[in-house]
Amino acid sequence: MTGPEPKSYVFYRGAGWCGPCRQFSPALVKFDQAAKAKTPAYELVFISGDKTPAEMARYAKEAGFGWNAVPQARQPDMQIVNRLFTNLIPQLVVTDPSGNVIIDSAKVGTSGALKQFDALLKKG
């Protein structure tokens, strides 16, 4: 990653086989494109629930996102990130640079999480 340290990290846990993820992903892609045009102050990472890297890549291509992605096989090594998630997908979690949770869609829903994140970005 180049440039200044992000003010927040956004972790999106989803999968191509998940109907609700397929419904939510277009909204997240649209939000990300609009938000990145205004402020690049965050880093978005896809945490895949797809069984193989090929399935993950296919879903990312279909959904239209090019975010950094973590395949399912690598996730057991990511204890810091794993602690953020429930068994629910899709799930969107926003943290500060220290890993403190600011927004969690498990508590406010995916549309609520996007609204809260938009407000956070507007505050700067």
PyMOL commands that place a pseudoatom at each C-alpha (Angstrom):
pseudoatom trace, name=CA, resn=MET, resi=1, chain=A, elem=C, hetatm=0, pos=[0.000, 0.000, 0.000]
pseudoatom trace, name=CA, resn=THR, resi=2, chain=A, elem=C, hetatm=0, pos=[1.310, 3.428, -0.858]
pseudoatom trace, name=CA, resn=GLY, resi=3, chain=A, elem=C, hetatm=0, pos=[0.279, 6.822, 0.441]
pseudoatom trace, name=CA, resn=PRO, resi=4, chain=A, elem=C, hetatm=0, pos=[-0.897, 7.823, 3.898]
pseudoatom trace, name=CA, resn=GLU, resi=5, chain=A, elem=C, hetatm=0, pos=[-2.098, 5.311, 6.458]
pseudoatom trace, name=CA, resn=PRO, resi=6, chain=A, elem=C, hetatm=0, pos=[-5.877, 4.752, 6.149]
pseudoatom trace, name=CA, resn=LYS, resi=7, chain=A, elem=C, hetatm=0, pos=[-8.056, 6.282, 8.861]
pseudoatom trace, name=CA, resn=SER, resi=8, chain=A, elem=C, hetatm=0, pos=[-10.205, 3.164, 8.852]
pseudoatom trace, name=CA, resn=TYR, resi=9, chain=A, elem=C, hetatm=0, pos=[-10.306, -0.376, 7.541]
pseudoatom trace, name=CA, resn=VAL, resi=10, chain=A, elem=C, hetatm=0, pos=[-13.404, -1.948, 6.086]
pseudoatom trace, name=CA, resn=PHE, resi=11, chain=A, elem=C, hetatm=0, pos=[-13.707, -5.723, 6.108]
pseudoatom trace, name=CA, resn=TYR, resi=12, chain=A, elem=C, hetatm=0, pos=[-16.428, -7.288, 3.985]
pseudoatom trace, name=CA, resn=ARG, resi=13, chain=A, elem=C, hetatm=0, pos=[-17.092, -10.950, 4.636]
pseudoatom trace, name=CA, resn=GLY, resi=14, chain=A, elem=C, hetatm=0, pos=[-19.141, -12.601, 1.921]
pseudoatom trace, name=CA, resn=ALA, resi=15, chain=A, elem=C, hetatm=0, pos=[-19.231, -15.320, -0.716]
pseudoatom trace, name=CA, resn=GLY, resi=16, chain=A, elem=C, hetatm=0, pos=[-20.442, -15.914, -4.233]
pseudoatom trace, name=CA, resn=TRP, resi=17, chain=A, elem=C, hetatm=0, pos=[-22.708, -18.762, -3.123]
pseudoatom trace, name=CA, resn=CYS, resi=18, chain=A, elem=C, hetatm=0, pos=[-24.512, -16.455, -0.643]
pseudoatom trace, name=CA, resn=GLY, resi=19, chain=A, elem=C, hetatm=0, pos=[-27.720, -14.917, -2.013]
pseudoatom trace, name=CA, resn=PRO, resi=20, chain=A, elem=C, hetatm=0, pos=[-27.788, -12.010, 0.478]
pseudoatom trace, name=CA, resn=CYS, resi=21, chain=A, elem=C, hetatm=0, pos=[-24.123, -11.285, -0.379]
pseudoatom trace, name=CA, resn=ARG, resi=22, chain=A, elem=C, hetatm=0, pos=[-24.984, -11.139, -4.064]
pseudoatom trace, name=CA, resn=GLN, resi=23, chain=A, elem=C, hetatm=0, pos=[-27.746, -8.655, -3.197]
pseudoatom trace, name=CA, resn=PHE, resi=24, chain=A, elem=C, hetatm=0, pos=[-25.476, -6.500, -0.995]
pseudoatom trace, name=CA, resn=SER, resi=25, chain=A, elem=C, hetatm=0, pos=[-22.252, -6.514, -3.044]
pseudoatom trace, name=CA, resn=PRO, resi=26, chain=A, elem=C, hetatm=0, pos=[-23.518, -4.172, -5.812]
pseudoatom trace, name=CA, resn=ALA, resi=27, chain=A, elem=C, hetatm=0, pos=[-24.487, -1.575, -3.185]
pseudoatom trace, name=CA, resn=LEU, resi=28, chain=A, elem=C, hetatm=0, pos=[-21.061, -1.856, -1.566]
pseudoatom trace, name=CA, resn=VAL, resi=29, chain=A, elem=C, hetatm=0, pos=[-19.276, -1.575, -4.919]
pseudoatom trace, name=CA, resn=LYS, resi=30, chain=A, elem=C, hetatm=0, pos=[-21.312, 1.530, -5.808]
pseudoatom trace, name=CA, resn=PHE, resi=31, chain=A, elem=C, hetatm=0, pos=[-20.698, 3.049, -2.373]
pseudoatom trace, name=CA, resn=ASP, resi=32, chain=A, elem=C, hetatm=0, pos=[-16.963, 2.324, -2.562]
pseudoatom trace, name=CA, resn=GLN, resi=33, chain=A, elem=C, hetatm=0, pos=[-16.610, 3.864, -6.018]
pseudoatom trace, name=CA, resn=ALA, resi=34, chain=A, elem=C, hetatm=0, pos=[-18.396, 7.056, -4.944]
pseudoatom trace, name=CA, resn=ALA, resi=35, chain=A, elem=C, hetatm=0, pos=[-16.578, 7.281, -1.591]
pseudoatom trace, name=CA, resn=LYS, resi=36, chain=A, elem=C, hetatm=0, pos=[-13.099, 6.619, -3.024]
pseudoatom trace, name=CA, resn=ALA, resi=37, chain=A, elem=C, hetatm=0, pos=[-13.647, 9.445, -5.514]
pseudoatom trace, name=CA, resn=LYS, resi=38, chain=A, elem=C, hetatm=0, pos=[-14.125, 11.813, -2.549]
pseudoatom trace, name=CA, resn=THR, resi=39, chain=A, elem=C, hetatm=0, pos=[-11.794, 10.358, 0.076]
pseudoatom trace, name=CA, resn=PRO, resi=40, chain=A, elem=C, hetatm=0, pos=[-9.277, 7.518, -0.083]
pseudoatom trace, name=CA, resn=ALA, resi=41, chain=A, elem=C, hetatm=0, pos=[-9.090, 7.522, 3.734]
pseudoatom trace, name=CA, resn=TYR, resi=42, chain=A, elem=C, hetatm=0, pos=[-9.975, 3.827, 4.110]
pseudoatom trace, name=CA, resn=GLU, resi=43, chain=A, elem=C, hetatm=0, pos=[-8.845, 0.418, 2.943]
pseudoatom trace, name=CA, resn=LEU, resi=44, chain=A, elem=C, hetatm=0, pos=[-11.462, -2.186, 1.987]
pseudoatom trace, name=CA, resn=VAL, resi=45, chain=A, elem=C, hetatm=0, pos=[-10.624, -5.898, 2.248]
pseudoatom trace, name=CA, resn=PHE, resi=46, chain=A, elem=C, hetatm=0, pos=[-12.803, -8.793, 1.108]
pseudoatom trace, name=CA, resn=ILE, resi=47, chain=A, elem=C, hetatm=0, pos=[-12.806, -11.791, 3.461]
pseudoatom trace, name=CA, resn=SER, resi=48, chain=A, elem=C, hetatm=0, pos=[-14.030, -14.627, 1.278]
pseudoatom trace, name=CA, resn=GLY, resi=49, chain=A, elem=C, hetatm=0, pos=[-16.340, -17.415, 2.315]
pseudoatom trace, name=CA, resn=ASP, resi=50, chain=A, elem=C, hetatm=0, pos=[-15.857, -19.099, -1.062]
pseudoatom trace, name=CA, resn=LYS, resi=51, chain=A, elem=C, hetatm=0, pos=[-14.319, -22.568, -0.919]
pseudoatom trace, name=CA, resn=THR, resi=52, chain=A, elem=C, hetatm=0, pos=[-11.485, -21.959, -3.403]
pseudoatom trace, name=CA, resn=PRO, resi=53, chain=A, elem=C, hetatm=0, pos=[-9.416, -18.994, -4.591]
pseudoatom trace, name=CA, resn=ALA, resi=54, chain=A, elem=C, hetatm=0, pos=[-10.847, -19.557, -8.089]
pseudoatom trace, name=CA, resn=GLU, resi=55, chain=A, elem=C, hetatm=0, pos=[-14.425, -19.229, -6.771]
pseudoatom trace, name=CA, resn=MET, resi=56, chain=A, elem=C, hetatm=0, pos=[-13.372, -16.097, -4.863]
pseudoatom trace, name=CA, resn=ALA, resi=57, chain=A, elem=C, hetatm=0, pos=[-11.805, -14.577, -7.991]
pseudoatom trace, name=CA, resn=ARG, resi=58, chain=A, elem=C, hetatm=0, pos=[-14.855, -15.421, -10.095]
pseudoatom trace, name=CA, resn=TYR, resi=59, chain=A, elem=C, hetatm=0, pos=[-17.208, -13.788, -7.586]
pseudoatom trace, name=CA, resn=ALA, resi=60, chain=A, elem=C, hetatm=0, pos=[-15.016, -10.682, -7.326]
pseudoatom trace, name=CA, resn=LYS, resi=61, chain=A, elem=C, hetatm=0, pos=[-15.004, -10.349, -11.107]
pseudoatom trace, name=CA, resn=GLU, resi=62, chain=A, elem=C, hetatm=0, pos=[-18.773, -10.888, -11.384]
pseudoatom trace, name=CA, resn=ALA, resi=63, chain=A, elem=C, hetatm=0, pos=[-19.481, -8.414, -8.569]
pseudoatom trace, name=CA, resn=GLY, resi=64, chain=A, elem=C, hetatm=0, pos=[-17.066, -5.863, -9.982]
pseudoatom trace, name=CA, resn=PHE, resi=65, chain=A, elem=C, hetatm=0, pos=[-14.721, -5.378, -7.072]
pseudoatom trace, name=CA, resn=GLY, resi=66, chain=A, elem=C, hetatm=0, pos=[-10.955, -5.396, -7.115]
pseudoatom trace, name=CA, resn=TRP, resi=67, chain=A, elem=C, hetatm=0, pos=[-10.309, -5.038, -3.407]
pseudoatom trace, name=CA, resn=ASN, resi=68, chain=A, elem=C, hetatm=0, pos=[-7.578, -6.909, -1.620]
pseudoatom trace, name=CA, resn=ALA, resi=69, chain=A, elem=C, hetatm=0, pos=[-9.020, -10.310, -0.806]
pseudoatom trace, name=CA, resn=VAL, resi=70, chain=A, elem=C, hetatm=0, pos=[-8.276, -13.072, 1.662]
pseudoatom trace, name=CA, resn=PRO, resi=71, chain=A, elem=C, hetatm=0, pos=[-9.164, -16.607, 0.539]
pseudoatom trace, name=CA, resn=GLN, resi=72, chain=A, elem=C, hetatm=0, pos=[-10.816, -18.934, 3.027]
pseudoatom trace, name=CA, resn=ALA, resi=73, chain=A, elem=C, hetatm=0, pos=[-7.698, -21.121, 3.347]
pseudoatom trace, name=CA, resn=ARG, resi=74, chain=A, elem=C, hetatm=0, pos=[-5.656, -18.172, 4.713]
pseudoatom trace, name=CA, resn=GLN, resi=75, chain=A, elem=C, hetatm=0, pos=[-8.204, -17.054, 7.280]
pseudoatom trace, name=CA, resn=PRO, resi=76, chain=A, elem=C, hetatm=0, pos=[-7.196, -19.373, 10.145]
pseudoatom trace, name=CA, resn=ASP, resi=77, chain=A, elem=C, hetatm=0, pos=[-3.896, -17.452, 10.246]
pseudoatom trace, name=CA, resn=MET, resi=78, chain=A, elem=C, hetatm=0, pos=[-5.684, -14.128, 10.684]
pseudoatom trace, name=CA, resn=GLN, resi=79, chain=A, elem=C, hetatm=0, pos=[-6.759, -14.177, 14.313]
pseudoatom trace, name=CA, resn=ILE, resi=80, chain=A, elem=C, hetatm=0, pos=[-6.840, -10.382, 14.572]
pseudoatom trace, name=CA, resn=VAL, resi=81, chain=A, elem=C, hetatm=0, pos=[-9.363, -10.163, 11.734]
pseudoatom trace, name=CA, resn=ASN, resi=82, chain=A, elem=C, hetatm=0, pos=[-11.263, -13.335, 12.647]
pseudoatom trace, name=CA, resn=ARG, resi=83, chain=A, elem=C, hetatm=0, pos=[-12.308, -11.928, 16.010]
pseudoatom trace, name=CA, resn=LEU, resi=84, chain=A, elem=C, hetatm=0, pos=[-14.334, -9.268, 14.179]
pseudoatom trace, name=CA, resn=PHE, resi=85, chain=A, elem=C, hetatm=0, pos=[-16.831, -11.619, 12.567]
pseudoatom trace, name=CA, resn=THR, resi=86, chain=A, elem=C, hetatm=0, pos=[-19.896, -13.591, 13.531]
pseudoatom trace, name=CA, resn=ASN, resi=87, chain=A, elem=C, hetatm=0, pos=[-21.132, -16.563, 11.503]
pseudoatom trace, name=CA, resn=LEU, resi=88, chain=A, elem=C, hetatm=0, pos=[-23.414, -14.164, 9.639]
pseudoatom trace, name=CA, resn=ILE, resi=89, chain=A, elem=C, hetatm=0, pos=[-22.707, -13.180, 6.031]
pseudoatom trace, name=CA, resn=PRO, resi=90, chain=A, elem=C, hetatm=0, pos=[-22.711, -10.724, 4.488]
pseudoatom trace, name=CA, resn=GLN, resi=91, chain=A, elem=C, hetatm=0, pos=[-21.008, -8.815, 7.256]
pseudoatom trace, name=CA, resn=LEU, resi=92, chain=A, elem=C, hetatm=0, pos=[-19.322, -5.443, 7.027]
pseudoatom trace, name=CA, resn=VAL, resi=93, chain=A, elem=C, hetatm=0, pos=[-17.010, -4.329, 9.829]
pseudoatom trace, name=CA, resn=VAL, resi=94, chain=A, elem=C, hetatm=0, pos=[-15.261, -0.958, 9.998]
pseudoatom trace, name=CA, resn=THR, resi=95, chain=A, elem=C, hetatm=0, pos=[-12.328, -0.519, 12.365]
pseudoatom trace, name=CA, resn=ASP, resi=96, chain=A, elem=C, hetatm=0, pos=[-9.935, 2.249, 13.258]
pseudoatom trace, name=CA, resn=PRO, resi=97, chain=A, elem=C, hetatm=0, pos=[-6.216, 1.698, 12.482]
pseudoatom trace, name=CA, resn=SER, resi=98, chain=A, elem=C, hetatm=0, pos=[-5.767, -0.017, 15.858]
pseudoatom trace, name=CA, resn=GLY, resi=99, chain=A, elem=C, hetatm=0, pos=[-8.453, -2.600, 15.106]
pseudoatom trace, name=CA, resn=ASN, resi=100, chain=A, elem=C, hetatm=0, pos=[-11.164, -1.165, 17.356]
pseudoatom trace, name=CA, resn=VAL, resi=101, chain=A, elem=C, hetatm=0, pos=[-14.604, -1.809, 15.870]
pseudoatom trace, name=CA, resn=ILE, resi=102, chain=A, elem=C, hetatm=0, pos=[-16.415, 1.377, 14.883]
pseudoatom trace, name=CA, resn=ILE, resi=103, chain=A, elem=C, hetatm=0, pos=[-19.264, -0.124, 12.823]
pseudoatom trace, name=CA, resn=ASP, resi=104, chain=A, elem=C, hetatm=0, pos=[-20.560, -3.692, 12.632]
pseudoatom trace, name=CA, resn=SER, resi=105, chain=A, elem=C, hetatm=0, pos=[-23.368, -4.706, 10.298]
pseudoatom trace, name=CA, resn=ALA, resi=106, chain=A, elem=C, hetatm=0, pos=[-24.148, -7.642, 12.604]
pseudoatom trace, name=CA, resn=LYS, resi=107, chain=A, elem=C, hetatm=0, pos=[-25.585, -4.988, 14.948]
pseudoatom trace, name=CA, resn=VAL, resi=108, chain=A, elem=C, hetatm=0, pos=[-27.033, -2.435, 12.499]
pseudoatom trace, name=CA, resn=GLY, resi=109, chain=A, elem=C, hetatm=0, pos=[-27.609, -4.351, 9.238]
pseudoatom trace, name=CA, resn=THR, resi=110, chain=A, elem=C, hetatm=0, pos=[-25.666, -3.906, 6.024]
pseudoatom trace, name=CA, resn=SER, resi=111, chain=A, elem=C, hetatm=0, pos=[-27.574, -0.820, 4.857]
pseudoatom trace, name=CA, resn=GLY, resi=112, chain=A, elem=C, hetatm=0, pos=[-27.244, 0.696, 8.336]
pseudoatom trace, name=CA, resn=ALA, resi=113, chain=A, elem=C, hetatm=0, pos=[-23.511, 0.008, 8.282]
pseudoatom trace, name=CA, resn=LEU, resi=114, chain=A, elem=C, hetatm=0, pos=[-23.136, 1.777, 4.918]
pseudoatom trace, name=CA, resn=LYS, resi=115, chain=A, elem=C, hetatm=0, pos=[-25.099, 4.786, 6.231]
pseudoatom trace, name=CA, resn=GLN, resi=116, chain=A, elem=C, hetatm=0, pos=[-22.945, 4.950, 9.358]
pseudoatom trace, name=CA, resn=PHE, resi=117, chain=A, elem=C, hetatm=0, pos=[-19.744, 4.607, 7.329]
pseudoatom trace, name=CA, resn=ASP, resi=118, chain=A, elem=C, hetatm=0, pos=[-20.879, 7.355, 4.948]
pseudoatom trace, name=CA, resn=ALA, resi=119, chain=A, elem=C, hetatm=0, pos=[-21.486, 9.646, 7.938]
pseudoatom trace, name=CA, resn=LEU, resi=120, chain=A, elem=C, hetatm=0, pos=[-18.067, 8.749, 9.360]
pseudoatom trace, name=CA, resn=LEU, resi=121, chain=A, elem=C, hetatm=0, pos=[-16.350, 9.607, 6.059]
pseudoatom trace, name=CA, resn=LYS, resi=122, chain=A, elem=C, hetatm=0, pos=[-18.211, 12.915, 5.827]
pseudoatom trace, name=CA, resn=LYS, resi=123, chain=A, elem=C, hetatm=0, pos=[-17.003, 13.839, 9.327]
pseudoatom trace, name=CA, resn=GLY, resi=124, chain=A, elem=C, hetatm=0, pos=[-13.444, 13.264, 8.154]
for i in range(1, 124): cmd.bond("trace and resi %d" % i, "trace and resi %d" % (i + 1))
show_as sticks, trace
zoom trace
